[in-house]
Amino acid sequence: MSDARELSPLNGLVHASRSGRNAHFAVEAHRMIEAARTLMKSEPELLEQLASVKGVEVTMAEKGFGTRVELRAGESSGLAEVDLEQLLDRLAEPQKHPFA
């Protein structure tokens, strides 16, 4: 099997190009929109608020005294980055719970 090399016109890097049964096929990846912020709330508190949100991937990690929240959605979801930022704004708002 021969291994032809060619320069990419975009960045000058050398890329291997193969033909045959082990050829690499280009896969079109779905574009994603993202927004992230560190919120001063616990993971369980945030999970409770995110329970009703559909079509958004959520990743959380403890960071200092808060939780780093990363939101992702496909461009085909109908959401825009501004929608994810607004969701983070709502999550950041203090929740008023009356004393029982």
C-alpha positions in Angstrom: 0.0 0.0 0.0 1.5 3.4 -0.9 1.3 6.4 1.4 1.2 9.6 -0.6 1.9 12.8 1.3 0.7 16.3 0.4 0.9 19.8 1.9 -2.3 21.4 3.1 -2.7 24.8 1.5 -4.2 26.2 4.7 -1.6 25.5 7.3 1.4 23.9 5.6 1.1 20.7 7.6 1.8 17.3 6.0 -1.3 15.0 5.9 -1.2 11.4 5.0 -3.6 10.4 2.2 -4.4 6.7 1.6 -6.5 4.9 -0.8 -7.9 1.4 -0.6 -9.9 -0.4 2.1 -8.2 1.5 5.0 -8.9 4.9 3.5 -10.0 7.6 5.9 -13.5 8.9 5.2 -14.5 12.4 6.0 -17.3 12.6 8.5 -19.4 15.7 8.7 -19.6 16.7 12.3 -22.6 18.5 13.7 -21.8 22.0 14.7 -22.4 22.8 18.4 -23.0 26.0 20.3 -21.6 26.3 23.7 -21.8 28.5 26.8 -20.1 28.0 30.2 -19.9 29.8 33.6 -19.0 29.1 37.2 -22.2 29.4 39.3 -22.3 29.7 43.1 -24.7 26.7 43.6 -24.2 23.1 44.3 -24.6 20.3 41.7 -27.7 18.8 43.3 -29.4 22.3 43.3 -28.5 22.8 39.6 -29.6 19.3 38.6 -33.0 20.1 40.1 -33.3 23.2 38.0 -32.1 21.5 34.9 -34.5 18.6 35.1 -37.0 20.2 32.7 -34.4 21.4 30.1 -34.5 19.4 26.9 -32.0 19.3 24.0 -29.1 20.6 25.9 -26.0 18.7 27.0 -24.8 19.7 30.5 -21.4 19.1 32.1 -20.7 20.1 35.7 -17.6 20.1 37.8 -16.9 21.5 41.3 -14.8 24.6 41.1 -13.8 26.5 44.2 -17.0 27.5 46.1 -19.2 26.9 43.0 -19.9 24.6 40.1 -18.6 25.0 36.6 -21.5 24.5 34.2 -21.0 23.9 30.5 -24.0 23.8 28.2 -23.9 22.5 24.6 -26.6 22.2 22.0 -26.5 21.3 18.3 -27.2 24.1 15.8 -30.1 22.1 14.5 -31.7 22.3 18.0 -33.2 25.7 17.2 -31.3 27.3 20.1 -28.7 30.0 19.8 -25.7 30.9 22.0 -27.8 33.7 23.5 -30.4 31.1 24.6 -27.7 29.1 26.5 -26.4 32.3 28.1 -30.0 33.2 29.3 -30.3 29.7 30.7 -27.1 30.2 32.7 -28.5 33.6 33.9 -31.6 31.8 35.2 -29.5 29.1 36.9 -27.4 31.8 38.6 -30.4 33.6 40.1 -31.0 32.9 43.8 -34.0 30.7 44.4 -36.4 31.9 47.1 -37.6 29.1 49.3 -40.0 30.1 52.1 -39.2 28.8 55.6 -41.2 25.7 56.5 
